[in-house]
Amino acid sequence: MFRLLGWLFGFGMFLGLGGVAAAAVYLAAVSAQLPDYTVLQDYQPPVTTRVHAADGTLLAEYARERRLFQPVETVPPLVIQAFLSAEDKDFFSHNGIAVDGVIRALRDNVLARMDGNSAIQGGGSSITQQVAKNFLLTSEQTWDRKIQEAILALRIESTFTKNKILELYLNEIFLGLNSYGVAAAALNYFDKALYQLTLPEAAYIAALPKGPNNYHPFRRTEAAIERRNWVIDRMVENGYVSHGEAETAKQEPLNVIPRAAGSQLYSAEYFTEEVRRELAKLYGEDQLYGGGLSVRTTLEPRLQEYARRALMDGLIEFDRRRGFRGPVASVELGDDWGVAVSAINPLSDVPEWQLAVVLDVGNNQARIGLRPDDDVDGAVATDRVEGTLSGPEIKWVSQPVQNILKVGDVVYVSPVSGKDGVYTLEQVPEIEGALVAMDPRTGRVLAMVGGFSFAESEFNRATQALRQPGSSFKPIVYAAALDNGYTPASVVLDAPVEVRMSDGSVWRPENYSQEFYGPQTLRRGIERSRNVMTVRLARDIGMPLIADYAQLFGIYDNMQPVLAMALGAGETTAMRMTAAYATIANGGRKIVPTLIDRIQDRYGATVYRHDQRVCDGCVAKDWHGQGEPRIIDNRQQVLDPMTAYQITSMMEGVVQRGTATAARALNRPVAGKTGTTNDYKDAWFVGFTPELAVGIYVGYDQPRSMGSASTGGGMAVPIFTNFMAKALQGKPATPFNVPAGMTTAWINPSTGVKAFDGEAAIAEAFKPGTGPNLMTSVIGLDVQAFDAIQREQMMQQQYGGMFTTTRPSGGGRFLDPSLETPRSLSD
């Protein structure tokens, strides 16, 4: 008997030792496959990049996983208590494995096997085990993975503090709505910071780790509330909240308000998308969508709203003159017109307009149903609002309403001010355009609009549309001339000119009016936008020189040195043109436009700053009588400051007496130049004050004529004036700065010579060593279009004999005509 017992005991010991050995071998094999858990020490989770306007307004967020890293020290106790109650109440007392959770998990698995379910049942994982799974393992449900999870949990607990483990967990856990971490969940579910969460809100977020889709706030509302209330009850059991507080909290609805993604300022979509592209170019997609960058942009929200409205109004006004083109769509009304019209998506960035469906029409009016808003869960709202589309309020359409609309037509409408329930008809314009507003001293882009609606077209006409600038390029030609021996009073002949091409053809540039005006001062040439005299001037100083200036100003990277380019035949962008004019406005310092002031990494360190100027004396330990710090402007001087003032003064004349007189309504010093290209395909105005440089472009995306008289002066200048009136409202009129050493003299604006008493006169600025002539020197009298007798008669009539036919000292050289490729332009 004893021998049998001894044998059984020995056999049992053998089996036990064998089992221990087998378990040890199994654990060794499983452990050998474990990842390195020490990487958690330096773990940097993907964090949302946030983009802000200059005043701190949030513009946009970029992330594949919407996450905001929150140090555990800043997580409110209420949130921590909710998660501990829901997931691991003994977190601060166990060694990584919750024993009661393991027992529950074993019980659930045994019961599942008895029911014939061989799948491993979830549950029982401590917060530390969840960290091991989420960071280091897969989510597959196998015994090997569960054992690896337990081993890693023990090792993590032996290496990291409880607070570090909790910080990793709270920032990594997926909580639905593309929210990773508690801070992102608070924003995405309730549009709140963590510290603003109430008890029921914190409890709901803590209820989500077990399965966000199982407790979706809209699709499974009852289950979500039940799970939230369960968490609140656990918080009562653990002593975190009182019974009364819990009962009050459980009566609350979920109150989930999903936070909108994308731009948070509806007027700034083009701007924020341009910033996104720039960030991707600088740092790559991974850093953009996971680097946690904090980007402070140059955007001024107030100016952005003005810019959008000014361009929008200008495009609408032009488009309305072309008449009504028809409805957005037509639908079958069915039993519920609200559902029918809700199928049509409105332009999200034109909140002034609403979509409406025509319910009935007649007697020059229509009964309309306004598109219902979408509920927070995306379903069509139940409210049905009707109104009246009044024919007399649609002043831009000459036909009665019943002649242009029928029942089921879907159109845009806007409310008529002061008339409740009455609406007028709107139409998305076909014409497009761009507006860029820039600080001329720094190149900071304060506002940018790339088209009528980003929701309709993401193509940015301010930075991506390559279009001919037309006569708005002429100031570069004139600046090159002024830098090389000419003065604003120099006279160039405006008379027919011919350029013979290498193929034997002849190019004959024309003025906008198709007339010629004889000798003209440079000032008058730019004020009246004379094409022919600009070609003569360009031929005289040499197109290679002008090409150099165009590159220095940043308008073109490699301009063809052909005469047609002097009239703006090349293609560039509104952003580049505005930066070139800003260079003139600031006295000739090269402007590199920027949409970004500063970029900080996830730790707050500045990794990019646009302003590269040197501050001499800004860093000092103490003050011992030294002078004030000095900002040293180290930017390239691409234009003589005196030349910059001369061309500015000449462009002031464009506003006062030339092609941009509509801008005189601003009642302040304004300089600028219009541009209109061949067949009225593009209309431009680029102008500036000492405070602001603004470029306007208008045209069709697929270039075609905008119609007779659609000029820069008629289309772009009113948009400029509308914007500047609001942007500079309340600011005193500031004169342009005159560089030291310049002299002013009164000249005859027709002849360019010194004015005599009783003559028409204009004050002109001259560089040292230059001044008005007593006799007119006319450039370009040696042309075949005028024989000697015609020239003499014309000169005698206009100048009474006081004329010569010379070139100014320092004038460039003639370009070989064989290099020319003609493209005649208007204005």
Beta strands, then each sheet from edge to edge (+ up, - down):
strand 1: 49-52
strand 2: 58-62
strand 3: 294-297
strand 4: 329-330
strand 5: 354-362
strand 6: 365-370
strand 7: 385-390
strand 8: 409-415
strand 9: 422-426
strand 10: 432-438
strand 11: 445-449
strand 12: 491-494
strand 13: 499-500
strand 14: 506-507
strand 15: 518-521
strand 16: 596-600
strand 17: 606-609
strand 18: 614-616
strand 19: 630-632
strand 20: 671-676
strand 21: 682-688
strand 22: 693-699
strand 23: 743-747
strand 24: 762-766
strand 25: 776-779
strand 26: 803-804
sheet 1: 2+ 1- 3- 16+ 17-
sheet 2: 4+ 8- 5+ 6- 7+ 9+
sheet 3: 11+ 10- 22+ 21- 20+
sheet 4: 15+ 12- 25- 26-
sheet 5: 13+ 14-
sheet 6: 18+ 19-
sheet 7: 23+ 24-
end
